[in-house]
Amino acid sequence: MPETSFLIPLPTRPPDPSERALSKWPGNSRKRQNIKESSCLRQNVFASGVHKVAIALLSISSVPAARADVFCQGTLATMHVMTDGTLLINPSWRSDYIRICSLSGTPTQMTVCASWAAIAKEAIRSAKNVAAYYFDSSGTLTCAGLPSNTAAPTPALFMLITG
């Protein structure tokens, strides 16, 4: 089967100094031929290595990820903040308390969690729905199957649904 080329250009080989030296001596044409053949062999080995790497990279990039992100929506029965700053909610999709964030941590985490606490409080007060969006790289997470209490993952998004 003829060898096919990929879109990866092969580098050109610089001239071998031994080829120039041999070309000056009469009767050394066979030695020049052997050197040229071994240089071509080295280039073919290099080229086949490049092809193998290119094929491996293409194979890796075409493997589908087992990712199924989860979007949970419902009402909140109650919420509370623990002494360590953990914000727990009791959503209708889980029927048990789940942690959504912690009010202790970096300033950004504290600000986001304080905003989520305000959203949860407003959802309970006005009887409106909330939604939480979870990244799930394993593809096994479900809204009803979220771990309870502090074992629950932090959602990527928590929002009040006004409509």
BAGU-41293 format. One record per residue: residue in one letter; y, x, z of N, C-alpha, C in turn. Coordinates in Angstrom, 2 decimals, always signed. Layout:
BEGIN
+---------+---------+---------+---------+---------+---------+---------+---------+---------+---------+
! residuo !     n_v !     n_u !     n_w !    ca_v !    ca_u !    ca_w !     c_v !     c_u !     c_w !
+---------+---------+---------+---------+---------+---------+---------+---------+---------+---------+
!       A !       Y !       X !       Z !       Y !       X !       Z !       Y !       X !       Z !
...
+---------+---------+---------+---------+---------+---------+---------+---------+---------+---------+
% end
This chain:
BEGIN
+---------+---------+---------+---------+---------+---------+---------+---------+---------+---------+
! residuo !     n_v !     n_u !     n_w !    ca_v !    ca_u !    ca_w !     c_v !     c_u !     c_w !
+---------+---------+---------+---------+---------+---------+---------+---------+---------+---------+
!       M !   -1.17 !   +0.85 !   +0.00 !   +0.00 !   +0.00 !   +0.00 !   +1.23 !   +0.89 !   +0.00 !
!       P !   +2.21 !   +0.63 !   -0.88 !   +3.40 !   +1.48 !   -0.92 !   +4.23 !   +1.29 !   +0.35 !
!       E !   +4.85 !   +2.39 !   +0.76 !   +5.66 !   +2.34 !   +1.98 !   +6.98 !   +1.66 !   +1.68 !
!       T !   +7.35 !   +0.71 !   +2.53 !   +8.61 !   +0.01 !   +2.33 !   +9.68 !   +0.64 !   +3.21 !
!       S !  +10.91 !   +0.52 !   +2.78 !  +11.99 !   +1.10 !   +3.57 !  +12.74 !   -0.01 !   +4.28 !
!       F !  +13.27 !   +0.31 !   +5.45 !  +14.08 !   -0.61 !   +6.22 !  +15.54 !   -0.32 !   +5.95 !
!       L !  +16.41 !   -1.03 !   +6.58 !  +17.84 !   -0.82 !   +6.39 !  +18.37 !   +0.37 !   +7.17 !
!       I !  +17.50 !   +1.10 !   +7.84 !  +17.91 !   +2.26 !   +8.61 !  +17.89 !   +3.47 !   +7.67 !
!       P !  +19.07 !   +4.04 !   +7.35 !  +19.08 !   +5.21 !   +6.45 !  +18.53 !   +6.43 !   +7.17 !
!       L !  +17.72 !   +7.18 !   +6.47 !  +17.17 !   +8.41 !   +7.03 !  +18.17 !   +9.54 !   +6.85 !
!       P !  +18.32 !  +10.38 !   +7.87 !  +19.28 !  +11.48 !   +7.73 !  +18.78 !  +12.49 !   +6.70 !
!       T !  +19.71 !  +13.09 !   +6.00 !  +19.31 !  +14.10 !   +5.01 !  +19.04 !  +15.40 !   +5.74 !
!       R !  +18.06 !  +16.14 !   +5.25 !  +17.65 !  +17.38 !   +5.88 !  +18.53 !  +18.51 !   +5.36 !
!       P !  +19.09 !  +19.32 !   +6.27 !  +19.88 !  +20.46 !   +5.81 !  +18.97 !  +21.49 !   +5.14 !
!       P !  +19.51 !  +22.31 !   +4.23 !  +18.67 !  +23.29 !   +3.54 !  +18.04 !  +24.27 !   +4.53 !
!       D !  +16.78 !  +24.58 !   +4.30 !  +16.03 !  +25.49 !   +5.16 !  +16.36 !  +26.92 !   +4.74 !
!       P !  +16.83 !  +27.78 !   +5.66 !  +17.19 !  +29.16 !   +5.28 !  +16.00 !  +29.94 !   +4.72 !
!       S !  +14.78 !  +29.62 !   +5.16 !  +13.61 !  +30.35 !   +4.66 !  +13.36 !  +30.04 !   +3.19 !
!       E !  +13.75 !  +28.86 !   +2.73 !  +13.58 !  +28.52 !   +1.31 !  +14.47 !  +29.40 !   +0.44 !
!       R !  +15.71 !  +29.61 !   +0.91 !  +16.62 !  +30.45 !   +0.16 !  +16.12 !  +31.89 !   +0.10 !
!       A !  +15.60 !  +32.39 !   +1.21 !  +15.11 !  +33.78 !   +1.25 !  +13.90 !  +33.94 !   +0.35 !
!       L !  +13.00 !  +32.98 !   +0.34 !  +11.80 !  +33.09 !   -0.49 !  +12.11 !  +32.97 !   -1.98 !
!       S !  +13.16 !  +32.24 !   -2.32 !  +13.44 !  +32.04 !   -3.74 !  +13.91 !  +33.34 !   -4.40 !
!       K !  +14.34 !  +34.32 !   -3.63 !  +14.81 !  +35.57 !   -4.21 !  +13.65 !  +36.48 !   -4.62 !
!       W !  +12.45 !  +36.29 !   -4.10 !  +11.32 !  +37.16 !   -4.38 !  +10.44 !  +36.55 !   -5.45 !
!       P !  +10.14 !  +37.33 !   -6.50 !   +9.25 !  +36.80 !   -7.53 !   +7.83 !  +36.62 !   -6.98 !
!       G !   +7.15 !  +35.60 !   -7.46 !   +5.77 !  +35.35 !   -7.07 !   +5.64 !  +34.56 !   -5.78 !
!       N !   +6.74 !  +34.14 !   -5.23 !   +6.68 !  +33.38 !   -4.00 !   +6.83 !  +31.88 !   -4.23 !
!       S !   +6.58 !  +31.42 !   -5.45 !   +6.75 !  +29.99 !   -5.74 !   +5.77 !  +29.14 !   -4.94 !
!       R !   +4.52 !  +29.63 !   -4.69 !   +3.55 !  +28.87 !   -3.91 !   +4.00 !  +28.73 !   -2.46 !
!       K !   +4.56 !  +29.82 !   -1.90 !   +5.08 !  +29.75 !   -0.53 !   +6.22 !  +28.75 !   -0.45 !
!       R !   +7.10 !  +28.75 !   -1.47 !   +8.19 !  +27.77 !   -1.49 !   +7.63 !  +26.36 !   -1.54 !
!       Q !   +6.57 !  +26.16 !   -2.33 !   +5.96 !  +24.85 !   -2.45 !   +5.38 !  +24.40 !   -1.10 !
!       N !   +4.68 !  +25.30 !   -0.39 !   +4.11 !  +24.97 !   +0.92 !   +5.21 !  +24.58 !   +1.91 !
!       I !   +6.31 !  +25.33 !   +1.88 !   +7.42 !  +25.03 !   +2.80 !   +8.00 !  +23.67 !   +2.47 !
!       K !   +8.19 !  +23.39 !   +1.18 !   +8.74 !  +22.09 !   +0.78 !   +7.80 !  +20.96 !   +1.20 !
!       E !   +6.48 !  +21.16 !   +1.01 !   +5.52 !  +20.12 !   +1.39 !   +5.55 !  +19.88 !   +2.89 !
!       S !   +5.63 !  +20.95 !   +3.71 !   +5.65 !  +20.76 !   +5.15 !   +6.96 !  +20.11 !   +5.59 !
!       S !   +8.06 !  +20.40 !   +4.88 !   +9.34 !  +19.74 !   +5.21 !   +9.26 !  +18.26 !   +4.90 !
!       C !   +8.64 !  +17.91 !   +3.78 !   +8.48 !  +16.50 !   +3.43 !   +7.59 !  +15.79 !   +4.45 !
!       L !   +6.55 !  +16.50 !   +4.89 !   +5.66 !  +15.92 !   +5.89 !   +6.43 !  +15.65 !   +7.18 !
!       R !   +7.30 !  +16.61 !   +7.58 !   +8.10 !  +16.38 !   +8.79 !   +9.03 !  +15.19 !   +8.61 !
!       Q !   +9.62 !  +15.05 !   +7.43 !  +10.50 !  +13.90 !   +7.18 !   +9.70 !  +12.60 !   +7.21 !
!       N !   +8.48 !  +12.58 !   +6.66 !   +7.68 !  +11.37 !   +6.67 !   +7.25 !  +10.99 !   +8.09 !
!       V !   +6.93 !  +11.99 !   +8.91 !   +6.59 !  +11.71 !  +10.30 !   +7.80 !  +11.13 !  +11.02 !
!       F !   +8.98 !  +11.72 !  +10.78 !  +10.20 !  +11.21 !  +11.38 !  +10.47 !   +9.79 !  +10.89 !
!       A !  +10.31 !   +9.57 !   +9.59 !  +10.57 !   +8.25 !   +9.02 !   +9.61 !   +7.21 !   +9.60 !
!       S !   +8.33 !   +7.57 !   +9.74 !   +7.39 !   +6.59 !  +10.29 !   +7.71 !   +6.30 !  +11.75 !
!       G !   +8.23 !   +7.30 !  +12.48 !   +8.64 !   +7.07 !  +13.87 !   +9.82 !   +6.11 !  +13.94 !
!       V !  +10.77 !   +6.29 !  +13.01 !  +11.93 !   +5.40 !  +12.95 !  +11.46 !   +3.98 !  +12.62 !
!       H !  +10.52 !   +3.86 !  +11.69 !  +10.00 !   +2.54 !  +11.32 !   +9.33 !   +1.88 !  +12.51 !
!       K !   +8.56 !   +2.66 !  +13.27 !   +7.88 !   +2.09 !  +14.44 !   +8.88 !   +1.60 !  +15.47 !
!       V !   +9.94 !   +2.38 !  +15.69 !  +10.97 !   +1.97 !  +16.65 !  +11.67 !   +0.71 !  +16.16 !
!       A !  +12.00 !   +0.66 !  +14.87 !  +12.67 !   -0.52 !  +14.32 !  +11.79 !   -1.75 !  +14.43 !
!       I !  +10.51 !   -1.61 !  +14.16 !   +9.60 !   -2.75 !  +14.26 !   +9.47 !   -3.19 !  +15.71 !
!       A !   +9.41 !   -2.24 !  +16.63 !   +9.32 !   -2.58 !  +18.05 !  +10.56 !   -3.33 !  +18.51 !
!       L !  +11.74 !   -2.88 !  +18.09 !  +12.98 !   -3.56 !  +18.47 !  +13.04 !   -4.96 !  +17.89 !
!       L !  +12.62 !   -5.12 !  +16.66 !  +12.61 !   -6.46 !  +16.05 !  +11.63 !   -7.37 !  +16.77 !
!       S !  +10.50 !   -6.84 !  +17.17 !   +9.49 !   -7.65 !  +17.88 !  +10.01 !   -8.10 !  +19.23 !
!       I !  +10.66 !   -7.21 !  +19.94 !  +11.18 !   -7.56 !  +21.27 !  +12.27 !   -8.61 !  +21.16 !
!       S !  +13.14 !   -8.48 !  +20.18 !  +14.25 !   -9.42 !  +20.07 !  +13.81 !  -10.79 !  +19.59 !
!       S !  +12.62 !  -10.92 !  +19.04 !  +12.19 !  -12.23 !  +18.55 !  +11.32 !  -12.98 !  +19.54 !
!       V !  +11.09 !  -12.41 !  +20.74 !  +10.29 !  -13.10 !  +21.75 !  +11.17 !  -14.15 !  +22.42 !
!       P !  +10.77 !  -15.42 !  +22.42 !  +11.60 !  -16.44 !  +23.04 !  +11.57 !  -16.33 !  +24.56 !
!       A !  +12.71 !  -16.59 !  +25.17 !  +12.79 !  -16.54 !  +26.63 !  +12.30 !  -17.86 !  +27.21 !
!       A !  +11.66 !  -17.77 !  +28.37 !  +11.17 !  -18.96 !  +29.05 !  +12.25 !  -19.47 !  +29.99 !
!       R !  +13.34 !  -19.89 !  +29.42 !  +14.47 !  -20.33 !  +30.22 !  +14.70 !  -21.81 !  +29.99 !
!       A !  +14.77 !  -22.58 !  +31.09 !  +15.04 !  -24.01 !  +31.02 !  +16.00 !  -24.35 !  +32.14 !
!       D !  +17.29 !  -24.25 !  +31.87 !  +18.28 !  -24.52 !  +32.90 !  +18.21 !  -25.98 !  +33.34 !
!       V !  +18.63 !  -26.24 !  +34.58 !  +18.46 !  -27.56 !  +35.18 !  +19.83 !  -28.15 !  +35.51 !
!       F !  +20.02 !  -29.39 !  +35.13 !  +21.25 !  -30.13 !  +35.42 !  +20.87 !  -31.32 !  +36.30 !
!       C !  +21.33 !  -31.32 !  +37.55 !  +21.00 !  -32.38 !  +38.51 !  +22.24 !  -33.23 !  +38.76 !
!       Q !  +22.06 !  -34.55 !  +38.80 !  +23.18 !  -35.46 !  +38.99 !  +22.78 !  -36.57 !  +39.95 !
!       G !  +23.70 !  -36.95 !  +40.83 !  +23.44 !  -38.04 !  +41.77 !  +24.54 !  -38.14 !  +42.81 !
!       T !  +24.25 !  -38.91 !  +43.86 !  +25.20 !  -39.11 !  +44.94 !  +24.87 !  -38.19 !  +46.11 !
!       L !  +25.82 !  -38.07 !  +47.02 !  +25.61 !  -37.29 !  +48.24 !  +25.59 !  -38.23 !  +49.44 !
!       A !  +24.60 !  -38.08 !  +50.28 !  +24.53 !  -38.88 !  +51.50 !  +25.40 !  -38.24 !  +52.58 !
!       T !  +25.21 !  -36.95 !  +52.79 !  +25.99 !  -36.21 !  +53.80 !  +26.15 !  -34.76 !  +53.38 !
!       M !  +27.00 !  -34.07 !  +54.11 !  +27.19 !  -32.63 !  +53.93 !  +27.51 !  -32.03 !  +55.29 !
!       H !  +27.23 !  -30.77 !  +55.47 !  +27.68 !  -30.08 !  +56.68 !  +27.76 !  -28.58 !  +56.44 !
!       V !  +28.54 !  -27.93 !  +57.29 !  +28.72 !  -26.49 !  +57.22 !  +28.12 !  -25.90 !  +58.50 !
!       M !  +27.25 !  -24.92 !  +58.33 !  +26.61 !  -24.26 !  +59.48 !  +27.54 !  -23.19 !  +60.03 !
!       T !  +27.24 !  -22.67 !  +61.21 !  +28.10 !  -21.68 !  +61.86 !  +28.21 !  -20.38 !  +61.06 !
!       D !  +27.23 !  -20.07 !  +60.21 !  +27.31 !  -18.85 !  +59.38 !  +28.07 !  -19.09 !  +58.08 !
!       G !  +28.60 !  -20.30 !  +57.89 !  +29.39 !  -20.61 !  +56.70 !  +28.60 !  -21.26 !  +55.57 !
!       T !  +27.31 !  -21.49 !  +55.76 !  +26.48 !  -22.10 !  +54.72 !  +26.85 !  -23.57 !  +54.55 !
!       L !  +27.13 !  -23.96 !  +53.30 !  +27.43 !  -25.35 !  +52.98 !  +26.15 !  -26.03 !  +52.50 !
!       L !  +25.73 !  -27.06 !  +53.22 !  +24.53 !  -27.83 !  +52.87 !  +24.93 !  -29.24 !  +52.47 !
!       I !  +24.28 !  -29.74 !  +51.43 !  +24.50 !  -31.13 !  +51.00 !  +23.16 !  -31.86 !  +50.99 !
!       N !  +23.21 !  -33.18 !  +51.06 !  +22.00 !  -33.99 !  +50.99 !  +22.12 !  -34.88 !  +49.75 !
!       P !  +21.69 !  -34.37 !  +48.57 !  +21.85 !  -35.12 !  +47.32 !  +20.71 !  -36.09 !  +47.07 !
!       S !  +21.00 !  -37.11 !  +46.28 !  +19.98 !  -38.12 !  +45.97 !  +18.85 !  -37.55 !  +45.11 !
!       W !  +19.08 !  -36.50 !  +44.36 !  +18.02 !  -35.94 !  +43.51 !  +17.01 !  -35.11 !  +44.31 !
!       R !  +17.33 !  -34.78 !  +45.55 !  +16.41 !  -33.95 !  +46.34 !  +15.94 !  -34.66 !  +47.61 !
!       S !  +16.71 !  -35.56 !  +48.17 !  +16.38 !  -36.29 !  +49.40 !  +16.10 !  -35.35 !  +50.57 !
!       D !  +16.76 !  -34.23 !  +50.58 !  +16.68 !  -33.28 !  +51.68 !  +17.89 !  -32.36 !  +51.53 !
!       Y !  +18.24 !  -31.66 !  +52.59 !  +19.39 !  -30.76 !  +52.52 !  +19.08 !  -29.54 !  +51.66 !
!       I !  +20.07 !  -29.17 !  +50.87 !  +19.98 !  -27.94 !  +50.08 !  +21.28 !  -27.16 !  +50.25 !
!       R !  +21.17 !  -25.86 !  +50.25 !  +22.34 !  -24.99 !  +50.32 !  +22.94 !  -24.88 !  +48.92 !
!       I !  +24.27 !  -25.02 !  +48.85 !  +24.90 !  -24.79 !  +47.54 !  +25.76 !  -23.53 !  +47.54 !
!       C !  +26.24 !  -23.09 !  +48.72 !  +27.04 !  -21.86 !  +48.76 !  +27.29 !  -21.47 !  +50.21 !
!       S !  +28.01 !  -20.38 !  +50.37 !  +28.36 !  -19.91 !  +51.71 !  +29.85 !  -19.61 !  +51.76 !
!       L !  +30.49 !  -20.04 !  +52.83 !  +31.92 !  -19.80 !  +53.01 !  +32.20 !  -18.39 !  +53.53 !
!       S !  +31.17 !  -17.59 !  +53.71 !  +31.37 !  -16.19 !  +54.08 !  +30.91 !  -15.33 !  +52.91 !
!       G !  +31.60 !  -14.27 !  +52.65 !  +31.28 !  -13.39 !  +51.52 !  +32.55 !  -12.83 !  +50.94 !
!       T !  +32.55 !  -12.59 !  +49.65 !  +33.74 !  -12.06 !  +48.98 !  +34.81 !  -13.15 !  +48.92 !
!       P !  +36.07 !  -12.79 !  +48.75 !  +37.12 !  -13.81 !  +48.64 !  +36.85 !  -14.82 !  +47.52 !
!       T !  +36.31 !  -14.36 !  +46.41 !  +36.00 !  -15.28 !  +45.31 !  +34.92 !  -16.26 !  +45.73 !
!       Q !  +33.85 !  -15.78 !  +46.34 !  +32.78 !  -16.67 !  +46.79 !  +33.30 !  -17.67 !  +47.81 !
!       M !  +34.16 !  -17.23 !  +48.72 !  +34.71 !  -18.13 !  +49.73 !  +35.59 !  -19.19 !  +49.09 !
!       T !  +36.39 !  -18.81 !  +48.11 !  +37.27 !  -19.76 !  +47.43 !  +36.46 !  -20.80 !  +46.67 !
!       V !  +35.45 !  -20.33 !  +45.93 !  +34.60 !  -21.26 !  +45.17 !  +33.89 !  -22.21 !  +46.12 !
!       C !  +33.35 !  -21.70 !  +47.20 !  +32.61 !  -22.54 !  +48.15 !  +33.54 !  -23.55 !  +48.83 !
!       A !  +34.77 !  -23.14 !  +49.15 !  +35.73 !  -24.07 !  +49.74 !  +36.05 !  -25.20 !  +48.75 !
!       S !  +36.15 !  -24.87 !  +47.47 !  +36.38 !  -25.88 !  +46.44 !  +35.19 !  -26.84 !  +46.35 !
!       W !  +33.97 !  -26.29 !  +46.40 !  +32.79 !  -27.12 !  +46.34 !  +32.68 !  -28.02 !  +47.57 !
!       A !  +33.11 !  -27.52 !  +48.74 !  +33.11 !  -28.34 !  +49.96 !  +34.07 !  -29.52 !  +49.78 !
!       A !  +35.24 !  -29.27 !  +49.17 !  +36.20 !  -30.35 !  +48.91 !  +35.63 !  -31.37 !  +47.93 !
!       I !  +34.91 !  -30.88 !  +46.91 !  +34.28 !  -31.79 !  +45.95 !  +33.23 !  -32.65 !  +46.65 !
!       A !  +32.40 !  -32.04 !  +47.48 !  +31.36 !  -32.79 !  +48.19 !  +31.98 !  -33.83 !  +49.11 !
!       K !  +33.04 !  -33.44 !  +49.83 !  +33.71 !  -34.37 !  +50.74 !  +34.29 !  -35.56 !  +49.98 !
!       E !  +34.92 !  -35.30 !  +48.85 !  +35.49 !  -36.38 !  +48.03 !  +34.39 !  -37.27 !  +47.44 !
!       A !  +33.28 !  -36.69 !  +47.04 !  +32.17 !  -37.48 !  +46.49 !  +31.61 !  -38.44 !  +47.53 !
!       I !  +31.50 !  -37.98 !  +48.77 !  +30.99 !  -38.84 !  +49.84 !  +32.02 !  -39.93 !  +50.17 !
!       R !  +33.29 !  -39.55 !  +50.28 !  +34.35 !  -40.50 !  +50.61 !  +34.49 !  -41.60 !  +49.57 !
!       S !  +34.44 !  -41.23 !  +48.28 !  +34.68 !  -42.19 !  +47.20 !  +33.40 !  -42.75 !  +46.59 !
!       A !  +32.24 !  -42.33 !  +47.08 !  +30.93 !  -42.78 !  +46.57 !  +30.78 !  -42.49 !  +45.07 !
!       K !  +31.25 !  -41.31 !  +44.66 !  +31.11 !  -40.89 !  +43.26 !  +29.97 !  -39.90 !  +43.12 !
!       N !  +29.50 !  -39.77 !  +41.90 !  +28.40 !  -38.83 !  +41.62 !  +28.92 !  -37.40 !  +41.54 !
!       V !  +28.00 !  -36.49 !  +41.83 !  +28.24 !  -35.06 !  +41.63 !  +27.14 !  -34.54 !  +40.71 !
!       A !  +27.38 !  -33.36 !  +40.18 !  +26.37 !  -32.71 !  +39.35 !  +26.32 !  -31.23 !  +39.72 !
!       A !  +25.13 !  -30.68 !  +39.66 !  +24.92 !  -29.26 !  +39.90 !  +24.12 !  -28.70 !  +38.74 !
!       Y !  +24.51 !  -27.53 !  +38.27 !  +23.85 !  -26.88 !  +37.14 !  +23.25 !  -25.57 !  +37.63 !
!       Y !  +21.95 !  -25.41 !  +37.43 !  +21.23 !  -24.23 !  +37.90 !  +20.68 !  -23.44 !  +36.72 !
!       F !  +20.85 !  -22.12 !  +36.74 !  +20.19 !  -21.24 !  +35.78 !  +18.74 !  -21.08 !  +36.26 !
!       D !  +17.81 !  -21.19 !  +35.34 !  +16.40 !  -21.06 !  +35.70 !  +15.69 !  -20.17 !  +34.70 !
!       S !  +15.57 !  -18.89 !  +35.01 !  +14.92 !  -17.95 !  +34.10 !  +13.41 !  -18.11 !  +34.10 !
!       S !  +12.85 !  -18.71 !  +35.14 !  +11.39 !  -18.89 !  +35.20 !  +10.92 !  -20.11 !  +34.44 !
!       G !  +11.80 !  -21.09 !  +34.25 !  +11.41 !  -22.32 !  +33.55 !  +10.62 !  -23.28 !  +34.42 !
!       T !  +10.62 !  -23.09 !  +35.74 !   +9.82 !  -23.94 !  +36.62 !  +10.65 !  -24.79 !  +37.57 !
!       L !  +11.95 !  -24.62 !  +37.59 !  +12.81 !  -25.32 !  +38.53 !  +13.02 !  -26.77 !  +38.11 !
!       T !  +12.97 !  -27.70 !  +39.07 !  +13.30 !  -29.11 !  +38.82 !  +14.27 !  -29.56 !  +39.89 !
!       C !  +14.99 !  -30.64 !  +39.64 !  +15.93 !  -31.16 !  +40.63 !  +15.20 !  -31.59 !  +41.90 !
!       A !  +14.14 !  -32.35 !  +41.75 !  +13.39 !  -32.82 !  +42.91 !  +12.62 !  -31.70 !  +43.60 !
!       G !  +12.36 !  -30.63 !  +42.89 !  +11.58 !  -29.53 !  +43.44 !  +12.40 !  -28.36 !  +43.95 !
!       L !  +13.72 !  -28.52 !  +44.05 !  +14.54 !  -27.44 !  +44.59 !  +14.09 !  -27.10 !  +46.01 !
!       P !  +14.05 !  -25.83 !  +46.36 !  +13.72 !  -25.48 !  +47.74 !  +14.74 !  -26.10 !  +48.70 !
!       S !  +14.29 !  -26.48 !  +49.86 !  +15.19 !  -27.15 !  +50.80 !  +15.94 !  -26.15 !  +51.66 !
!       N !  +16.99 !  -26.65 !  +52.28 !  +17.84 !  -25.91 !  +53.20 !  +18.37 !  -24.63 !  +52.58 !
!       T !  +18.30 !  -23.52 !  +53.30 !  +18.94 !  -22.28 !  +52.84 !  +18.13 !  -21.55 !  +51.77 !
!       A !  +16.93 !  -22.00 !  +51.46 !  +16.12 !  -21.35 !  +50.42 !  +16.52 !  -21.78 !  +49.01 !
!       A !  +17.36 !  -22.80 !  +48.90 !  +17.78 !  -23.30 !  +47.57 !  +18.65 !  -22.28 !  +46.86 !
!       P !  +18.51 !  -22.17 !  +45.55 !  +19.37 !  -21.25 !  +44.81 !  +20.80 !  -21.79 !  +44.73 !
!       T !  +21.74 !  -20.90 !  +44.53 !  +23.14 !  -21.31 !  +44.37 !  +23.33 !  -21.82 !  +42.95 !
!       P !  +23.91 !  -23.02 !  +42.79 !  +24.14 !  -23.50 !  +41.43 !  +25.23 !  -22.68 !  +40.73 !
!       A !  +25.18 !  -22.68 !  +39.41 !  +26.21 !  -22.01 !  +38.63 !  +27.45 !  -22.88 !  +38.53 !
!       L !  +27.26 !  -24.19 !  +38.75 !  +28.35 !  -25.15 !  +38.61 !  +28.11 !  -26.30 !  +39.57 !
!       F !  +29.14 !  -26.80 !  +40.21 !  +29.07 !  -27.99 !  +41.05 !  +30.30 !  -28.79 !  +40.75 !
!       M !  +30.13 !  -30.07 !  +40.36 !  +31.30 !  -30.84 !  +39.93 !  +31.24 !  -32.28 !  +40.36 !
!       L !  +32.41 !  -32.89 !  +40.45 !  +32.57 !  -34.30 !  +40.75 !  +32.62 !  -35.06 !  +39.44 !
!       I !  +31.85 !  -36.13 !  +39.33 !  +31.85 !  -36.93 !  +38.12 !  +32.71 !  -38.16 !  +38.39 !
!       T !  +33.81 !  -38.25 !  +37.67 !  +34.78 !  -39.30 !  +37.94 !  +34.60 !  -40.53 !  +37.08 !
!       G !  +33.85 !  -40.45 !  +36.02 !  +33.73 !  -41.58 !  +35.12 !  +32.53 !  -42.42 !  +35.29 !
+---------+---------+---------+---------+---------+---------+---------+---------+---------+---------+
% end
